[in-house]
Amino acid sequence: MGRKRNKKQLNHNQPKKRRLSGGQKINLVVLDETNSDDDVYEDAEPDMALLDDSCDNNGSNKQGFSGSVAQSEVVSGASGIVTKEETPDSGCYSEERVLVQVASTSKVTVRDEKSSLQRSETDVIVLSDDEEEQPFFEAISYEREDEQVLQNKPTLDQSIFERIEEYKNRFPKAFEHFEYQINRHFLDNVQKDMTFWWKMEVRRNLLNAIKQGYPDANLVVVGSTVNGCGSVTSDMDLCCIIKDNAGSACYERVFAMKCLRKIQKMLFRNRNYVKLDKVQVINAKVPILRITFQYPYQNLEVDLNVNNTAGINNSHLLHYYSRIDDRLPSLCLLVKHWAKSNGIGEAMNGTFNSYSLILLCIHFLQKAVQPPILPNLQECFVDKFRYTENVGALMMFEDLPPNYPDPKLNTSTVGELLIAFFDYYSKFDFENWAISIKRGDVFPRNTLAMNNHRYKMYIEEPYDSMNTARCVTQDANFEKIVTCFREGREAFLGKYRPNLKRIKIGKIFGCSD
C-alpha cells in the first residue's frame, strides 16, 4: 500500500510539524510501494488529481501521486501529525512530501489518471493519535498556484538604482553626508559590548534567584540582545527553561503560567539582590513576566517567558544573518527607528513588532536586490538551522562555511538600500502575497488557511510558519503603514537633499547635521 517509515527515521528528517485537531480534514494519496522517488516525481499528474473541493482551500490544494488518484477526505476523530518537507517549486506547482501516520483505513473510489474512469477501490489513510505504535506512509502534495497571480509577483524594479545614481549626482555632497549620518546612526545606536555584559549580569542575578525554586532552570537570552540587530536602548528577552516532573520541558500554557507566578514570588523575595522595581505577569499569547529594575539598571526592561524555544531558534538564525553582512544590522536599526518615529513600530497598537521589521529587511536583502546580499541560510545549512528543542546545541559566534554567493558582489551602500527598501515595500501587494525568509521568496496568500485574510499582511515566521504581523488587522493601521512606506520613498529622489531628518530619524536618534 505505501512506503513505510519508522519513527526514528521520521524524527531525523522532520523540518516542520503541524498538529491536526480531531475531526479536521486533510486530503491524502498513497504512493505505490513499487515506485521510486524519481518515478513519483516524473509520473505524478497533479492536474488529474482532482479531489473533493470541500476538502481544500477554494480548490487550490490538489494532491497527486503515481498510479492512481483518490477522491478522499480524512475525517479521523483522533489527533495526528502531518510532517512536511518542502521541495523546490516545479513549474506552477509547489510540491511537498508528506509523511503521515496511519491509524485506520477506509475504502474510497479511485480512477485511472488518463481516462478519469472509475477503476477500483483503495485505502485512505486516517491520522493516528499514537505516534509510537503506527507506521508512516509517504504522499506528495501539490498546490496549484494561480498563473495570473504569478504574473503579478512582487519584484524590485532594478531601475530604482539608476534613479538613485541620478539623485546622488544631483546632490553629491549631501548624499555623502547622508551616508555619514547613517554610519553615525549605526555607531551611536548599536548595542555596545559594555551594554551586553551588564545585561548578562542582570541575567545572572535573575537566574540565581530563580534557582532557589527551580534548581535545574536555565535562562537563555533571545531577541535583539543576541540577534545582532539590537540597539543600545533595546530591552532584554529571556527564555527560562524549566523541566516538569518527568524531566522534560513542558510547553503547555498552564504550566508556563504556573511557573511565571512562582518566579514572580521568588523575585519579590529577592528584590534587593536583583535590584527589582516591578514584576508583572502579562497574559499574552506567549505569557511573560515583565520586569523593571532600580538603579543602576533602571533603564532596562526584561520580558521573561517559560519554555518558548521557538524564540531561541529564531534568535540563533537572525544572529547568523546579521554576521554575514554589516549592512543588515545597519538597515535594521534605521528601519526600526523609522517605524517607531512614524508610529508604526508598536505591535500593541496594531502595527509592526521589531521581529517583523527585521524579517522585512532580511527578505529585501535576500530576494529583492540583485545580486542578493543575503543567502537563504535555512537552505544553505539545513542541519545547522533546523528547528530543535535541544537549545543547548545552538552555538553562537561560529564562522559559517562560505558556500553561498559573496554579499560584496552587491556594492550598494546602506543609503542606497534604504531608499530602495522604501520603494519596494511602497509598491508591495500585501493583499495577495506573503513574505518568507525560509523560502527565500514570496508566495501566494491563497495557499494559506482561509482565515489568514483577516490579516492585512502576512510575514511568515521561519520556524512555525505563523504570521509575525498578525497584529495588523485594522484597515486604518494598514493604510498608515503603506502611507509611511510611500512617504519614505518620496522623501528622497525628488528636489530635496537627502537627510535622515526627512524620515524623522535624525532629531530623535542623534543624527544631526
N, C-alpha and C positions, 0 to 999 in steps of 0.2 A: 504493500500500500504506500509506503513512504520510506524516506531515508531516515534512520533512527540516529538521534544524537544523545549521547549520555550527558548526565548532569554536569560532570566535571568539564567536559568539552564546552558545554554551553557557557558556563561561568567564565571560562578563559576567553571567550570571544563575544562578550556582550557589551557593546558600546552604549546601548540605550535600553531602558526598561519602561514599559507602560503597564500599569496595573488596571485591569478591567473589573468593573463592579458587576455584581450578579445580574444576569439578565441582559447585559449590554451586548449589542450585536456586532459581529465583525465577519466580513466575508473572507473565506479561505478557499484555497485549492490545494490539491495534493500532488506532489511530484511522483512520477513513476520511479521505482527503485532502479530500473534498468538504465535510466538516463544519467549521463554525467553532467557536471555543472555546465560544461561548454555546450552540450546538447540542449540543455534547458534554455540558455540564453539565445542560442541560434534558432531553435524551433518555436519558441514561445510566440503566440499570436495574440497580443493584447486586444486588438480590435474585435477578435472573435470571442473574447472572454466577457460577454455582456451579462452582468449579474443583475439581480433584483435591485431596481433603483431605490427601493425603500430602505436598503441597507447601506447606501452610500451617500456621499455629500453632493447632492444635485447631479448624481450620475458621474461624478468625476473620479471616483475611486474604483477602478476596474482591475480585476485580478486575471492573470494569465498563467498558464503552465503548459508543458509539453504533453500532448497526447489527448487530453480531453478537457472539457470545461464544465464546471459545476455551477448551477444556479442555486445558490445556497445562502443561508444565514445561520450564524451560530446563536443559539438562544439559551446558553447554559445558565443555570441558576447559581452556579458556583463562581467564585472569583478565579482569575487566571492571570498569566503574564504573557505578553507578547514581547519578544525581543527583536528589535530591528537593527540590521546592519546596513547602513546606506551604501549605495554604489553610485558611480558617476552617471550623469544623465545619458540617455540613449535616445537620440532624436528628440521627439516631442514628449517622450515619456520619462518620468523619473522612476527608477527601479529601486526596490528594497527587497532584500532577502528577509524572510520572516521565519523564526524558529518558534514553533507553537507546541504547547504541552497538551497531551491527549488525555481526556478523561473518559469520554464515551463517543460513540459514533451513531449516525443515523443515515438512512438511505435517502438519496436525492437523485433526481434525473440528471443525466449528462447527455451531451450531444456532440456529434462529430464537428471538429473545427471548420472543415472545408464546406460541408453541406448544410451545417446547422440543423441536421435532422436528429430527432431523439434516437439514442443508441442503446443505452443500458443504464444501470444504476451503480452508484459508487458510494463510498463512505464520506461523511462530513465530519471534520474534527470539531470536538467540543472542548472548551477550555477546562482545565482542572484547577482545583484549589490545593492540590497536594503536589508540591514541587519535587519531593523526594522519590515518589513511587512511579510516576508516569513517564513514559518515553516522550521524546520530542521529534517532531517532523518538520520538514522544510517546505516552504512555499515561496513563490515570488509574487510580489505585489507591483502593480503598475498604476501610476497616477497620470491620467491624460492631462496635459497642460494645454489650455486654450491658445490656439495658434494666433488669434487676433490679439490676445493679451501679450503673448510673447513678442509681438512686433513693437509693442509699446514699453518694452523692458527699460527701466531707468538706466541711463548711462550719462557720464560726464562728457559734455561737448568739449573735446580737447582744444578747440579753437579759443577757449577761455584763456589759455596761457598766452596766445598771441595778443589778445586784448590786454592782458596783464603786462606784457612786454611793452606794448604801446603806452600804457599808463605809466610804467617805470620811466620810459624815455621822455615823457612829458614832464614828470616831476622827479628827476634823478636824485637830487639831494634829499627831497622829502621822503622818497621811498627808502633811501639809505638810512635815514633817521627812523623811519617806521620799523625797519629790521632791527635797528639798535634798541628801540622800545621793546620789541618782542623778546630780544635776548635778555634785556634787563628785567623784564617781567618774569621770565623764567628763573633767572638767578635770584631775584628778590623773593619769589614766592614758593619755589620748590622746597619740599621738606629737607631740612639740613640734617646732617649726621647727628648733631647735638640734640635736635628735637627727637629724632628716632630713639636715641639712647635713653632720654629721660622718659619717653613713653614706655620703653622696656622696663624701666624702674617701677613705673606705676603698675604695669602688668605683673611684675614680680611680687609687689606688695599685695595686690588683689589675690594672686594665686596662693600666697601664704595664708591669707585669711580664709579662703575657700577650702583649703586642705584640712582645716580643723573639722569640717563636716564631711568632706569628700576627700579622703587621703590620697586616692588614686587619680584625682582630677588633673586635667591639664588645660592651660589657656593658650589658644593659638591665635596669633594676630592675623586679621584678614583685612580686606578693603584697601583704602588709599594709603595706609601706613606702609604696606609692603608691596603694593602692585606697581609702584614706580610712577604713579600719576597723582600723588598726593601733594598738597600744599602745606606750607608752614602752619596754617591755621586749621588743617584737617582734624576732625575728631578721630578717635581710635575705635575700631570694631574688634571685638574679641569673640571667639567661639570657645565655650567651655565644654570639653569632652568629659562626659560623666557616664560611667557604665552602670547598668542595672544589676539586680541581684544575680542574674545569670552570667554576669561578666562580659556583656556586650553592650555597645552603645544603643540606646533606645531612641527612636525618632518620633515617638508619639507626642502629640501636643500636650496631653495631660501630664505626661512625665516631665516635659520641659517646664511647664508652669509650676509644678510642684518643686522642682529643683530651684527655679528662679526665686520663689518665695522663701525658700530655706536660705539661699545665698544672701538675699536681702537682709534677713535677720542676722546672719553671721557678720555681714559688713557693718551693720549698725553696732554690733557688739565690739567691733574693732575699728570704729570710725576715727579714733585719734591716730591709730597706727597707719591707716590708709589715707589720712587727710580728707575724710569724707565730708561732703557738704549735703548732697541729697542723693537718694537712690529710689527709683520709681519703677514699678513693673508696668510695661507697656504691652497691652494685649493686642498686638498687631498680628498680621498673617504669620510672621515668624516672631513669637513672643521674645521680648528683650527686657533686660534691666538697663535703664538709663541712669548713668552715674555722673555726678559732678563733684568737684573737689574744692578744697580750701587751698590757700597759699602753701606751696609755690606752684600748684597745678591748677589754679583757679580758671585758667583759660581752656582747659581740656574737658571734653565731654566723651564718655565711653558708653558704647552700646554693646551689651553682652548677651549673647544667645547661648542656648544649650544644644549641642549635637547637630548644628546646621552645617554639615560637612560640605554641602554644595558650595557654600561661600569660601571654604578653604580651597577647593578645586579651582574655582574661577579666579581667585586671587593669585593662585600659582600660575595659571595661564596668562593673565594680564601682566604679571611680573616679567614673564619672558618676552611678551610682545614689547614692553617698554624698554627692554635691554637691546632689542635689535637695532633700533634707530632713535636717536635723541629727539628727532622731530615729532615722534608720537607724544611723549610726556609734555613737550613744549606746547604742542597744539591742544592737548587735553586741558592743560591749565588755562589756556586762553579761552577755550570753548566753555569750560565750567564757569569761569569768572564772568564771561559774557552772558551766559544763561542766567546766573544769579542776578547780575546787574540789570537785566531786562525783564526780570520777574517770571522766567520760565525754567528755573532751576530748583524747584521745590516740589517733590512728589506729593507732599501733604496738601499742596494747593492745586493738585491735578495736572502737574506738568512733569518735567523730566527729573529723574534722580541722577546722581553722579554716574552711576554704573551705566545707565542708558547712554549718556553723553560720551563716555569712553568707548562704548561699542560703536557709536556713530563714527567716531574718529578712526577706530581700527578698520571698520568696513570701508571708509573713504580711502584710506591709505592702502588697503588690501585689494580693492576692486575698482574704484573709480579712476584713480590716477594711473597713467601709463608712462613708463613701466611701473609696476607696483612697487611700493616701498616696503610693504609688509607681506609675508607669505601667509598661508593657512597652516598654522602650527599644528592643529589637530589632524591635518592630513599629512604633513611632512614628518611628524614624530608621533605616530599613532599610540605607541606604548607609553611614552612619557606623559602624554596629555589625555590619556584615557581616564574616565571618572573612577575614583577609588575611595572607599571608606577607610582605607588604611592611610590616614593622613600623615602618619609619621614617615611614610615613604616619599612624600613630596618635598624634594630638595630645592632650595632657592640658590641663586647666585652661581649656578653652574654654566659653563660655556656649552652652547649647542653646536653640533657639527654644522658647517656651512653648506648644507645640501639644499639650499634654496637660492634664488637669484640675489645678487648683491644689491641691497637697497640703494647704494650710492650710484647705481646706474640712472636713478632719477635724481636730477640735480636741483629740483625745485627747492626754494627756501621756504621757511615756515610762513613768512608773509605772503608769498605767492599761494601756498597751500591753504592758508586761512581764507583768502578771497575765493579760491576755487571751491572750498568747503561750503561757503555760503551759497555759491552759485548752484552747486549740486543739489543741496537739500531744499533750496527755494523752489526747485522745479520737480522734486521727487513726488511720485504718485503713491502717497502713503495709503490711499484707499485700497489699491489693488495689489501692492507689493509689500512683502515683509523682508526684513534685513537679517542676515545670518552670517556671523563670522565663522561659524562651524562649517558651513557650506562654502564660505568664501565668495558669497554671491547674494543676490536677492532671489526670492521665489514667490510665486503667486499666492495671494492670501486665500484664494478659493480652494486651495488644497488643505486648509486648516479646518478645524471644527467650526460648525455653523455659528456658535456663539462668539467667535472672535470678532465679529463685525461691530460689536458694541464698543470695541477699542478703536480709537481714531488712528492709531498706528501700531505696528507690530515689530518689535525688536526682539529677536529670538535669543534667549539665554543659551549659551553654548553647551550646557550640560543637560539641563532638564527640559529645554525647548519651550519653557514658559515665556510669556511676554513681559519683558522688563519695563515696558512703557504702559502697563495695564492701568496706571492711574489716569492716563489721558483718555477720558471718556466723554467729556463735555465739549460741545461744538465751540463754545467761546474760548476755552483753553487751547483747543487745537488751532483755531484761527489766529490766536495770539502767537503761538509757536511759529506758524507759517509766516505770519507778518514779520516776526523778528528775523527769520531767515532772509526774507526779501529785503528788509531794511539793512541787514548786514551786507548783502550783496550790493545794494545801492549806495552804501557808504563809501564805496570805492569805485574805481573805473570811470568816474564822472569828472566834473570840473573841480572837485575839491581834492586837496592834497591828502595823502594817506596819513592817518593818525589813529592810534588806539582809542583816543577820546571819542572818536566818531561812533564807536560801538560801546561807549560807556564803560571802558575799562581803565583808561589812564588815570583819571582823577581818583577813582575808588581804590585801585590797587597799586598806586605809587609809580605809574609810568608817566611822569610829567615831561614837558618839552625840554 
